[in-house]
Structures are given as C-alpha cells and as structure tokens.
Amino acid sequence: MTPKEKAKELVSKFNFEHTGQTYILHQTVDESKRCALIAVDEIFELHKKITVSHLVSTYKSIQDFNENFTNVQNELDSYVIQNYGYWQEVKQEINKL
C-alpha cells in the first residue's frame, strides 16, 4: 500500500463508523488526522522497540554484541530505510489531506 493510500485509510478509520448500510460521522477531518498521526507515531515506536529487542536477543553476550556491532548498525540502518521512510511519508500524506 502506498503512503498516500495508507494515510487515507487511517484518517477514514478515525472519521467514520460503518453500521450496517450507513456511515456515521464521528469527528472533523482535523480531529481524524490528529488521531491518525498519533497512530503512526505509535506504530513507528513499536517497530523500533521490536527491532532493537530482536537485535539484542540475537547476540549471546555483550561481548558478542560489541564484536558484531557493524552488523547491528547495518541491520538498524536497513530498518530505518525500510520503515522510517515509509511512515514519515504516511505522516506527510496525512497532513496533506
């Protein structure tokens, strides 16, 4: 899903409730955007915690971790490229709506 599509999806989820055949408007678009931005921040923070936890658990000791620090840094860089950029774009698209 593109960042623009994800932005629209998130904002709409905070804006309408589908009940059978009707949609109920719950709040303004600005309020929905604020909720969507908070959700994106929470998603990003969770991804960071999971990634760091995974990296730390991969190594048997602090010495092993330190000896493989270059690999750790490369994995974190890969995470940032793959996830941070995407979610930053989603936030930008939310703000454009």
N, C-alpha and C positions, 0 to 999 in steps of 0.2 A: 504494500500500500504506500502510495506517495505521501510525503509530509503534508501536502495540501489536503488530500483525502482524509488522512488521519485527523487533521485539525478540524475539518468539517464534522467528522464523525463524533469526536469528543465534545465539541460545542453543542451539537444537536442532542447528545445524550444528557447533557445538563439542562437542556431547554424544554424538552417535550416529554410527555409520558404517553405511551400508547395504551389505550384501554379499549380493547375490542376493535371497533371501527372508527374511533375518534382519537384525536391527539389533544392533550391538554397543555396549554402554555403555562409554565410554572414561573418563569422569571424573564427578565430582559436579556437581550443578547449580550450586553456588557457583563451582567452577572454570570451568565453561562460561560463567557470567555474567561472570566476570573477563575471560575471553578475548573475549567479545562486546563488552565495554566498551572494551577495548584496540582492537578492530577499528573501533569507532565513532569513537574519537579519531583513529585513522589516516585514516579516510575524511574526517573533517572537516578535518584538516590538509592533506590532499591537495587538497581542494576550495578551500581558502584559497589555496594556492600557485598553482593553476591560474588562479584568478580574478585574483589580483594580477598574475601573469605576462601574462595576456590584456590587462588594463587598461593595463599599462605598454607592451606591444607595439603598442597601438592608436595611441599618440602618437609623432610623428616626432622630437621633441626634448623636453628637459626644459622648455624654454620653452612648447612646445605643451601639455605635461602640466600645467604650472602655470596656463596660461591657461584650461584646461578642468577645473580642479580641482573645481569644483562638480559637473560631470558624473561625474567619477571618484568623488566622495563618494556621489553618488546611486546609482551602479552598485554600490558596495560595500554601501551600506545595503540595496539590493534583494537582494543575495546573502545578507546576514545574515538578512533576513526570510524568504527562501525556504528556505535550507538550515540555518542555525544552529538555528533554532527546531525544525525537524523532527528533527534529530539529537539535540538536547537532550531532546526528548520521547521519542525512542527510548531514550536512556540512562535516563530516568526509568522507562520501562516495563520495561527490563531489570532495574533494581533492585527493581521490584515483584514480579517473578517468584519 
